[in-house]
Amino acid sequence: MNPQDASLRALLTTGPETTLSKSGEAENPTTDERKLIMMNAIEAAAGNGVGSLWTIDDVSGYLRVPVATLYAWRVRGEGPPALRLGRHLRFLPSSVRAWARSQPAA
């Protein structure tokens, strides 16, 4: 796994506060490092044919849940992984789909 993939995986699984070092250990990145990780994630999404990132409204429509529910899940650490870009949340469509598939059936 290359360092960019490891950083993206860490960002999507643990949030922007934690990433993985080249040795695989958790560390707290600086603001500039977080920006670089997020920009790499966006470029990777575009390069992998994912297209644009989804907004919270897009995810709400896809999952058919209110936006408020997505925010509540995020606070509890239960919702789909998101990238924080300034004040905005953005979602990789493939990550949202994978998260939805991983949820237990009702």
A tleap script that builds the chain and sets N, CA, C and O, in Angstrom:
source leaprc.protein.ff14SB
mol = sequence {
  NMET ASN PRO GLN ASP ALA SER LEU ARG ALA
  LEU LEU THR THR GLY PRO GLU THR THR LEU
  SER LYS SER GLY GLU ALA GLU ASN PRO THR
  THR ASP GLU ARG LYS LEU ILE MET MET ASN
  ALA ILE GLU ALA ALA ALA GLY ASN GLY VAL
  GLY SER LEU TRP THR ILE ASP ASP VAL SER
  GLY TYR LEU ARG VAL PRO VAL ALA THR LEU
  TYR ALA TRP ARG VAL ARG GLY GLU GLY PRO
  PRO ALA LEU ARG LEU GLY ARG HIE LEU ARG
  PHE LEU PRO SER SER VAL ARG ALA TRP ALA
  ARG SER GLN PRO ALA CALA
}
set mol.1.N position { 0.851 -1.168 0.000 }
set mol.1.CA position { 0.000 0.000 0.000 }
set mol.1.C position { 0.898 1.231 0.000 }
set mol.1.O position { 1.812 1.339 0.817 }
set mol.2.N position { 0.634 2.165 -0.924 }
set mol.2.CA position { 1.465 3.361 -0.955 }
set mol.2.C position { 1.009 4.348 0.117 }
set mol.2.O position { -0.106 4.228 0.624 }
set mol.3.N position { 1.850 5.322 0.472 }
set mol.3.CA position { 1.511 6.261 1.550 }
set mol.3.C position { 0.234 7.048 1.296 }
set mol.3.O position { -0.496 7.353 2.239 }
set mol.4.N position { -0.053 7.387 0.028 }
set mol.4.CA position { -1.278 8.116 -0.276 }
set mol.4.C position { -2.503 7.268 0.053 }
set mol.4.O position { -3.457 7.772 0.647 }
set mol.5.N position { -2.494 5.982 -0.326 }
set mol.5.CA position { -3.610 5.093 -0.018 }
set mol.5.C position { -3.773 4.937 1.488 }
set mol.5.O position { -4.895 4.938 1.995 }
set mol.6.N position { -2.662 4.803 2.205 }
set mol.6.CA position { -2.720 4.659 3.659 }
set mol.6.C position { -3.297 5.915 4.297 }
set mol.6.O position { -4.109 5.825 5.218 }
set mol.7.N position { -2.887 7.078 3.819 }
set mol.7.CA position { -3.401 8.332 4.361 }
set mol.7.C position { -4.887 8.474 4.082 }
set mol.7.O position { -5.646 8.884 4.960 }
set mol.8.N position { -5.311 8.139 2.866 }
set mol.8.CA position { -6.722 8.220 2.514 }
set mol.8.C position { -7.534 7.255 3.360 }
set mol.8.O position { -8.589 7.622 3.877 }
set mol.9.N position { -7.052 6.018 3.508 }
set mol.9.CA position { -7.766 5.039 4.329 }
set mol.9.C position { -7.888 5.537 5.768 }
set mol.9.O position { -8.957 5.429 6.370 }
set mol.10.N position { -6.814 6.077 6.321 }
set mol.10.CA position { -6.852 6.595 7.690 }
set mol.10.C position { -7.821 7.756 7.804 }
set mol.10.O position { -8.570 7.850 8.777 }
set mol.11.N position { -7.811 8.643 6.815 }
set mol.11.CA position { -8.698 9.792 6.840 }
set mol.11.C position { -10.155 9.358 6.813 }
set mol.11.O position { -10.985 9.922 7.525 }
set mol.12.N position { -10.465 8.372 6.006 }
set mol.12.CA position { -11.850 7.930 5.876 }
set mol.12.C position { -12.306 7.063 7.036 }
set mol.12.O position { -13.504 6.999 7.312 }
set mol.13.N position { -11.387 6.394 7.726 }
set mol.13.CA position { -11.799 5.514 8.808 }
set mol.13.C position { -11.699 6.159 10.173 }
set mol.13.O position { -12.448 5.793 11.080 }
set mol.14.N position { -10.787 7.116 10.346 }
set mol.14.CA position { -10.614 7.693 11.670 }
set mol.14.C position { -10.894 9.172 11.715 }
set mol.14.O position { -10.913 9.749 12.802 }
set mol.15.N position { -11.114 9.813 10.583 }
set mol.15.CA position { -11.389 11.234 10.562 }
set mol.15.C position { -10.139 12.030 10.271 }
set mol.15.O position { -9.044 11.471 10.205 }
set mol.16.N position { -10.292 13.336 10.095 }
set mol.16.CA position { -9.165 14.157 9.691 }
set mol.16.C position { -8.133 14.377 10.784 }
set mol.16.O position { -7.038 14.859 10.497 }
set mol.17.N position { -8.446 14.040 12.021 }
set mol.17.CA position { -7.511 14.281 13.106 }
set mol.17.C position { -6.371 13.266 13.124 }
set mol.17.O position { -5.303 13.556 13.663 }
set mol.18.N position { -6.574 12.095 12.551 }
set mol.18.CA position { -5.576 11.038 12.627 }
set mol.18.C position { -5.279 10.514 11.232 }
set mol.18.O position { -6.179 10.378 10.404 }
set mol.19.N position { -4.021 10.223 10.983 }
set mol.19.CA position { -3.614 9.602 9.731 }
set mol.19.C position { -2.553 8.570 10.069 }
set mol.19.O position { -2.193 8.402 11.234 }
set mol.20.N position { -2.059 7.889 9.070 }
set mol.20.CA position { -1.027 6.891 9.301 }
set mol.20.C position { 0.306 7.395 8.781 }
set mol.20.O position { 0.379 7.996 7.709 }
set mol.21.N position { 1.354 7.148 9.540 }
set mol.21.CA position { 2.688 7.472 9.065 }
set mol.21.C position { 3.111 6.413 8.066 }
set mol.21.O position { 2.397 5.433 7.855 }
set mol.22.N position { 4.272 6.604 7.449 }
set mol.22.CA position { 4.751 5.622 6.481 }
set mol.22.C position { 4.964 4.261 7.120 }
set mol.22.O position { 4.899 3.238 6.438 }
set mol.23.N position { 5.220 4.239 8.430 }
set mol.23.CA position { 5.413 2.970 9.122 }
set mol.23.C position { 4.083 2.342 9.543 }
set mol.23.O position { 4.062 1.229 10.067 }
set mol.24.N position { 2.962 3.061 9.312 }
set mol.24.CA position { 1.657 2.520 9.654 }
set mol.24.C position { 1.181 2.920 11.036 }
set mol.24.O position { 0.124 2.467 11.474 }
set mol.25.N position { 1.947 3.770 11.745 }
set mol.25.CA position { 1.550 4.207 13.078 }
set mol.25.C position { 0.675 5.449 12.972 }
set mol.25.O position { 0.865 6.269 12.073 }
set mol.26.N position { -0.285 5.592 13.888 }
set mol.26.CA position { -1.166 6.749 13.887 }
set mol.26.C position { -0.388 7.987 14.315 }
set mol.26.O position { 0.468 7.925 15.198 }
set mol.27.N position { -0.697 9.098 13.682 }
set mol.27.CA position { -0.088 10.362 14.068 }
set mol.27.C position { -1.077 11.472 13.769 }
set mol.27.O position { -2.003 11.282 12.981 }
set mol.28.N position { -0.893 12.624 14.386 }
set mol.28.CA position { -1.755 13.771 14.153 }
set mol.28.C position { -1.094 14.687 13.136 }
set mol.28.O position { -0.040 15.257 13.417 }
set mol.29.N position { -1.697 14.840 11.950 }
set mol.29.CA position { -1.075 15.663 10.919 }
set mol.29.C position { -1.286 17.153 11.190 }
set mol.29.O position { -2.199 17.539 11.920 }
set mol.30.N position { -0.443 17.970 10.600 }
set mol.30.CA position { -0.625 19.408 10.671 }
set mol.30.C position { -1.766 19.797 9.746 }
set mol.30.O position { -2.255 18.977 8.969 }
set mol.31.N position { -2.183 21.042 9.834 }
set mol.31.CA position { -3.256 21.529 8.966 }
set mol.31.C position { -2.868 21.390 7.502 }
set mol.31.O position { -3.684 20.978 6.678 }
set mol.32.N position { -1.621 21.732 7.173 }
set mol.32.CA position { -1.176 21.607 5.782 }
set mol.32.C position { -1.183 20.160 5.321 }
set mol.32.O position { -1.549 19.874 4.180 }
set mol.33.N position { -0.784 19.246 6.194 }
set mol.33.CA position { -0.808 17.821 5.837 }
set mol.33.C position { -2.233 17.349 5.626 }
set mol.33.O position { -2.491 16.560 4.717 }
set mol.34.N position { -3.166 17.815 6.447 }
set mol.34.CA position { -4.573 17.437 6.279 }
set mol.34.C position { -5.094 17.922 4.936 }
set mol.34.O position { -5.796 17.194 4.234 }
set mol.35.N position { -4.745 19.159 4.580 }
set mol.35.CA position { -5.180 19.699 3.287 }
set mol.35.C position { -4.630 18.859 2.146 }
set mol.35.O position { -5.343 18.557 1.190 }
set mol.36.N position { -3.359 18.483 2.247 }
set mol.36.CA position { -2.742 17.663 1.209 }
set mol.36.C position { -3.426 16.299 1.109 }
set mol.36.O position { -3.675 15.814 0.005 }
set mol.37.N position { -3.727 15.684 2.238 }
set mol.37.CA position { -4.418 14.387 2.248 }
set mol.37.C position { -5.783 14.519 1.570 }
set mol.37.O position { -6.159 13.672 0.760 }
set mol.38.N position { -6.522 15.578 1.901 }
set mol.38.CA position { -7.843 15.774 1.313 }
set mol.38.C position { -7.754 16.033 -0.184 }
set mol.38.O position { -8.558 15.505 -0.953 }
set mol.39.N position { -6.791 16.835 -0.603 }
set mol.39.CA position { -6.635 17.099 -2.037 }
set mol.39.C position { -6.247 15.821 -2.771 }
set mol.39.O position { -6.722 15.580 -3.881 }
set mol.40.N position { -5.394 15.002 -2.171 }
set mol.40.CA position { -5.033 13.722 -2.782 }
set mol.40.C position { -6.255 12.817 -2.892 }
set mol.40.O position { -6.413 12.100 -3.880 }
set mol.41.N position { -7.117 12.850 -1.879 }
set mol.41.CA position { -8.333 12.038 -1.906 }
set mol.41.C position { -9.247 12.478 -3.039 }
set mol.41.O position { -9.826 11.644 -3.736 }
set mol.42.N position { -9.376 13.780 -3.223 }
set mol.42.CA position { -10.214 14.310 -4.302 }
set mol.42.C position { -9.640 13.915 -5.657 }
set mol.42.O position { -10.373 13.478 -6.544 }
set mol.43.N position { -8.321 14.071 -5.813 }
set mol.43.CA position { -7.681 13.693 -7.071 }
set mol.43.C position { -7.791 12.194 -7.322 }
set mol.43.O position { -8.001 11.766 -8.457 }
set mol.44.N position { -7.650 11.395 -6.262 }
set mol.44.CA position { -7.778 9.951 -6.413 }
set mol.44.C position { -9.190 9.586 -6.834 }
set mol.44.O position { -9.383 8.698 -7.664 }
set mol.45.N position { -10.177 10.265 -6.268 }
set mol.45.CA position { -11.571 10.001 -6.631 }
set mol.45.C position { -11.803 10.311 -8.100 }
set mol.45.O position { -12.447 9.536 -8.807 }
set mol.46.N position { -11.285 11.432 -8.557 }
set mol.46.CA position { -11.454 11.808 -9.959 }
set mol.46.C position { -10.673 10.865 -10.874 }
set mol.46.O position { -11.156 10.497 -11.945 }
set mol.47.N position { -9.469 10.475 -10.456 }
set mol.47.CA position { -8.631 9.595 -11.265 }
set mol.47.C position { -9.152 8.174 -11.350 }
set mol.47.O position { -8.854 7.459 -12.307 }
set mol.48.N position { -9.932 7.756 -10.353 }
set mol.48.CA position { -10.483 6.398 -10.350 }
set mol.48.C position { -11.840 6.333 -11.020 }
set mol.48.O position { -12.521 5.312 -10.930 }
set mol.49.N position { -12.243 7.389 -11.685 }
set mol.49.CA position { -13.524 7.380 -12.378 }
set mol.49.C position { -14.711 7.541 -11.448 }
set mol.49.O position { -15.854 7.322 -11.850 }
set mol.50.N position { -14.445 7.923 -10.205 }
set mol.50.CA position { -15.532 8.094 -9.249 }
set mol.50.C position { -16.347 9.320 -9.606 }
set mol.50.O position { -17.541 9.382 -9.313 }
set mol.51.N position { -15.709 10.297 -10.239 }
set mol.51.CA position { -16.396 11.540 -10.549 }
set mol.51.C position { -16.298 12.490 -9.378 }
set mol.51.O position { -15.347 12.436 -8.598 }
set mol.52.N position { -17.265 13.342 -9.261 }
set mol.52.CA position { -17.219 14.344 -8.205 }
set mol.52.C position { -17.562 13.730 -6.849 }
set mol.52.O position { -18.144 12.649 -6.752 }
set mol.53.N position { -17.185 14.453 -5.828 }
set mol.53.CA position { -17.539 14.051 -4.476 }
set mol.53.C position { -18.987 14.434 -4.211 }
set mol.53.O position { -19.505 15.377 -4.808 }
set mol.54.N position { -19.636 13.701 -3.317 }
set mol.54.CA position { -21.021 13.990 -2.974 }
set mol.54.C position { -21.092 14.988 -1.835 }
set mol.54.O position { -20.241 14.991 -0.945 }
set mol.55.N position { -22.113 15.836 -1.866 }
set mol.55.CA position { -22.417 16.717 -0.744 }
set mol.55.C position { -23.274 15.945 0.253 }
set mol.55.O position { -23.691 14.818 -0.014 }
set mol.56.N position { -23.531 16.557 1.392 }
set mol.56.CA position { -24.380 15.894 2.381 }
set mol.56.C position { -25.803 15.732 1.841 }
set mol.56.O position { -26.490 14.772 2.191 }
set mol.57.N position { -26.249 16.664 0.992 }
set mol.57.CA position { -27.577 16.529 0.372 }
set mol.57.C position { -27.624 15.346 -0.585 }
set mol.57.O position { -28.633 14.645 -0.661 }
set mol.58.N position { -26.529 15.122 -1.317 }
set mol.58.CA position { -26.452 13.964 -2.215 }
set mol.58.C position { -26.542 12.666 -1.429 }
set mol.58.O position { -27.265 11.748 -1.816 }
set mol.59.N position { -25.810 12.591 -0.326 }
set mol.59.CA position { -25.811 11.377 0.503 }
set mol.59.C position { -27.186 11.180 1.127 }
set mol.59.O position { -27.690 10.059 1.193 }
set mol.60.N position { -27.789 12.272 1.583 }
set mol.60.CA position { -29.133 12.201 2.153 }
set mol.60.C position { -30.121 11.623 1.140 }
set mol.60.O position { -30.940 10.769 1.480 }
set mol.61.N position { -30.040 12.093 -0.099 }
set mol.61.CA position { -30.921 11.576 -1.141 }
set mol.61.C position { -30.646 10.122 -1.468 }
set mol.61.O position { -31.578 9.340 -1.658 }
set mol.62.N position { -29.369 9.750 -1.536 }
set mol.62.CA position { -29.004 8.370 -1.861 }
set mol.62.C position { -29.485 7.406 -0.775 }
set mol.62.O position { -30.049 6.354 -1.073 }
set mol.63.N position { -29.254 7.778 0.490 }
set mol.63.CA position { -29.637 6.891 1.602 }
set mol.63.C position { -31.093 7.064 2.027 }
set mol.63.O position { -31.632 6.259 2.787 }
set mol.64.N position { -31.722 8.129 1.522 }
set mol.64.CA position { -33.114 8.446 1.869 }
set mol.64.C position { -33.294 8.633 3.373 }
set mol.64.O position { -34.213 8.092 3.989 }
set mol.65.N position { -32.379 9.422 3.938 }
set mol.65.CA position { -32.471 9.813 5.350 }
set mol.65.C position { -32.310 11.326 5.416 }
set mol.65.O position { -31.677 11.913 4.538 }
set mol.66.N position { -32.872 11.973 6.440 }
set mol.66.CA position { -32.721 13.418 6.565 }
set mol.66.C position { -31.260 13.821 6.790 }
set mol.66.O position { -30.471 13.058 7.348 }
set mol.67.N position { -30.922 15.014 6.352 }
set mol.67.CA position { -29.577 15.548 6.565 }
set mol.67.C position { -29.251 15.564 8.056 }
set mol.67.O position { -28.122 15.266 8.445 }
set mol.68.N position { -30.226 15.908 8.890 }
set mol.68.CA position { -30.008 15.945 10.346 }
set mol.68.C position { -29.576 14.581 10.877 }
set mol.68.O position { -28.777 14.503 11.810 }
set mol.69.N position { -30.097 13.514 10.290 }
set mol.69.CA position { -29.705 12.163 10.709 }
set mol.69.C position { -28.241 11.916 10.366 }
set mol.69.O position { -27.510 11.327 11.163 }
set mol.70.N position { -27.809 12.354 9.204 }
set mol.70.CA position { -26.397 12.189 8.824 }
set mol.70.C position { -25.481 12.930 9.797 }
set mol.70.O position { -24.445 12.402 10.202 }
set mol.71.N position { -25.863 14.153 10.171 }
set mol.71.CA position { -25.054 14.896 11.138 }
set mol.71.C position { -25.035 14.193 12.491 }
set mol.71.O position { -23.992 14.127 13.141 }
set mol.72.N position { -26.187 13.664 12.921 }
set mol.72.CA position { -26.247 12.950 14.201 }
set mol.72.C position { -25.378 11.692 14.153 }
set mol.72.O position { -24.657 11.405 15.109 }
set mol.73.N position { -25.438 10.948 13.063 }
set mol.73.CA position { -24.590 9.758 12.919 }
set mol.73.C position { -23.116 10.144 12.974 }
set mol.73.O position { -22.306 9.445 13.584 }
set mol.74.N position { -22.771 11.260 12.332 }
set mol.74.CA position { -21.374 11.699 12.304 }
set mol.74.C position { -20.882 12.018 13.716 }
set mol.74.O position { -19.765 11.655 14.086 }
set mol.75.N position { -21.706 12.689 14.492 }
set mol.75.CA position { -21.337 13.026 15.875 }
set mol.75.C position { -21.090 11.753 16.673 }
set mol.75.O position { -20.173 11.697 17.492 }
set mol.76.N position { -21.906 10.736 16.436 }
set mol.76.CA position { -21.764 9.463 17.170 }
set mol.76.C position { -20.740 8.531 16.521 }
set mol.76.O position { -20.462 7.456 17.053 }
set mol.77.N position { -20.181 8.927 15.385 }
set mol.77.CA position { -19.194 8.090 14.701 }
set mol.77.C position { -19.801 6.888 14.005 }
set mol.77.O position { -19.127 5.877 13.806 }
set mol.78.N position { -21.067 6.989 13.633 }
set mol.78.CA position { -21.784 5.844 13.056 }
set mol.78.C position { -22.058 5.980 11.555 }
set mol.78.O position { -22.380 4.986 10.906 }
set mol.79.N position { -21.941 7.148 11.008 }
set mol.79.CA position { -22.338 7.372 9.624 }
set mol.79.C position { -21.260 7.038 8.620 }
set mol.79.O position { -20.185 6.558 8.979 }
set mol.80.N position { -21.557 7.298 7.353 }
set mol.80.CA position { -20.568 7.039 6.297 }
set mol.80.C position { -19.369 7.976 6.456 }
set mol.80.O position { -19.525 9.097 6.938 }
set mol.81.N position { -18.184 7.532 6.059 }
set mol.81.CA position { -16.985 8.363 6.192 }
set mol.81.C position { -17.070 9.595 5.294 }
set mol.81.O position { -17.581 9.535 4.175 }
set mol.82.N position { -16.561 10.707 5.806 }
set mol.82.CA position { -16.623 11.970 5.071 }
set mol.82.C position { -15.277 12.678 5.109 }
set mol.82.O position { -14.463 12.465 6.008 }
set mol.83.N position { -15.070 13.512 4.122 }
set mol.83.CA position { -13.902 14.389 4.080 }
set mol.83.C position { -14.378 15.775 4.490 }
set mol.83.O position { -15.411 16.245 4.013 }
set mol.84.N position { -13.646 16.415 5.355 }
set mol.84.CA position { -13.995 17.777 5.754 }
set mol.84.C position { -13.137 18.742 4.944 }
set mol.84.O position { -11.910 18.734 5.044 }
set mol.85.N position { -13.797 19.569 4.144 }
set mol.85.CA position { -13.120 20.565 3.327 }
set mol.85.C position { -13.554 21.934 3.836 }
set mol.85.O position { -14.594 22.460 3.439 }
set mol.86.N position { -12.743 22.497 4.716 }
set mol.86.CA position { -13.141 23.744 5.361 }
set mol.86.C position { -14.358 23.492 6.225 }
set mol.86.O position { -14.319 22.665 7.136 }
set mol.87.N position { -15.442 24.202 5.943 }
set mol.87.CA position { -16.681 24.014 6.708 }
set mol.87.C position { -17.576 22.939 6.105 }
set mol.87.O position { -18.632 22.627 6.655 }
set mol.88.N position { -17.164 22.381 4.995 }
set mol.88.CA position { -18.039 21.492 4.232 }
set mol.88.C position { -17.632 20.034 4.359 }
set mol.88.O position { -16.452 19.712 4.498 }
set mol.89.N position { -18.620 19.165 4.309 }
set mol.89.CA position { -18.378 17.726 4.268 }
set mol.89.C position { -18.542 17.253 2.836 }
set mol.89.O position { -19.462 17.668 2.131 }
set mol.90.N position { -17.646 16.385 2.421 }
set mol.90.CA position { -17.750 15.763 1.106 }
set mol.90.C position { -17.552 14.268 1.290 }
set mol.90.O position { -16.811 13.828 2.169 }
set mol.91.N position { -18.218 13.503 0.459 }
set mol.91.CA position { -18.230 12.050 0.585 }
set mol.91.C position { -17.776 11.419 -0.723 }
set mol.91.O position { -18.164 11.867 -1.802 }
set mol.92.N position { -16.957 10.384 -0.627 }
set mol.92.CA position { -16.620 9.583 -1.797 }
set mol.92.C position { -17.802 8.646 -2.043 }
set mol.92.O position { -18.162 7.874 -1.155 }
set mol.93.N position { -18.412 8.697 -3.228 }
set mol.93.CA position { -19.571 7.840 -3.491 }
set mol.93.C position { -19.302 6.365 -3.207 }
set mol.93.O position { -20.168 5.675 -2.669 }
set mol.94.N position { -18.118 5.873 -3.561 }
set mol.94.CA position { -17.808 4.465 -3.324 }
set mol.94.C position { -17.763 4.149 -1.829 }
set mol.94.O position { -18.135 3.049 -1.423 }
set mol.95.N position { -17.314 5.095 -1.010 }
set mol.95.CA position { -17.268 4.881 0.434 }
set mol.95.C position { -18.671 4.857 1.033 }
set mol.95.O position { -18.955 4.067 1.933 }
set mol.96.N position { -19.546 5.729 0.526 }
set mol.96.CA position { -20.938 5.743 1.015 }
set mol.96.C position { -21.623 4.428 0.653 }
set mol.96.O position { -22.322 3.836 1.476 }
set mol.97.N position { -21.417 3.979 -0.581 }
set mol.97.CA position { -22.028 2.703 -0.998 }
set mol.97.C position { -21.495 1.540 -0.171 }
set mol.97.O position { -22.258 0.670 0.248 }
set mol.98.N position { -20.177 1.525 0.067 }
set mol.98.CA position { -19.592 0.446 0.869 }
set mol.98.C position { -20.118 0.495 2.303 }
set mol.98.O position { -20.411 -0.543 2.895 }
set mol.99.N position { -20.236 1.687 2.853 }
set mol.99.CA position { -20.777 1.823 4.213 }
set mol.99.C position { -22.213 1.302 4.260 }
set mol.99.O position { -22.583 0.571 5.178 }
set mol.100.N position { -23.020 1.681 3.265 }
set mol.100.CA position { -24.426 1.243 3.231 }
set mol.100.C position { -24.516 -0.286 3.146 }
set mol.100.O position { -25.354 -0.896 3.810 }
set mol.101.N position { -23.649 -0.908 2.325 }
set mol.101.CA position { -23.660 -2.372 2.208 }
set mol.101.C position { -23.236 -3.045 3.502 }
set mol.101.O position { -23.656 -4.168 3.779 }
set mol.102.N position { -22.411 -2.379 4.298 }
set mol.102.CA position { -21.894 -2.991 5.522 }
set mol.102.C position { -22.887 -2.924 6.688 }
set mol.102.O position { -22.658 -3.534 7.732 }
set mol.103.N position { -23.977 -2.194 6.515 }
set mol.103.CA position { -24.942 -2.063 7.596 }
set mol.103.C position { -25.819 -3.311 7.694 }
set mol.103.O position { -26.214 -3.881 6.677 }
set mol.104.N position { -26.122 -3.732 8.926 }
set mol.104.CA position { -26.963 -4.918 9.088 }
set mol.104.C position { -28.378 -4.666 8.559 }
set mol.104.O position { -28.891 -3.549 8.620 }
set mol.105.N position { -28.980 -5.711 8.051 }
set mol.105.CA position { -30.337 -5.609 7.536 }
set mol.105.C position { -31.310 -5.386 8.695 }
set mol.105.O position { -31.120 -5.900 9.797 }
set mol.106.N position { -32.343 -4.615 8.419 }
set mol.106.CA position { -33.341 -4.310 9.471 }
set mol.106.C position { -34.262 -5.467 9.679 }
set mol.106.O position { -35.161 -5.398 10.518 }
savepdb mol mol.pdb
quit
